[in-house]
């Protein structure tokens, strides 16, 4: 295809058509791959959860490791960002060891 012979407007139109076709083909390819994966799993007696390594059970919540000394309902697992109350107590001279359950 000799693109230099096309006008700017024609090229933009062609680009839009190509992008639309790529999206459609991507959708088709993914659907085809999904079908093949499901058929292969089924042929081997596997569920999709087994293929993906997901356990069938519900995850147990992480137990709290730290508790506010004056407000025992305020706890923290030690994961993620420190809650404001933890930061305030650390700033006041407490240590995480002091807050440990």
Secondary structure, 3 states (H helix, E strand, C coil): CCHHHCCHHHHHHHHHHHHHHHHHHHHHHHHHHHHHHHHHHHHCCCCHHHHHCCCCCCCCCCCCCEECCCCCCCEECCCCCCCHHHHHHHHCCCCHHHHEC
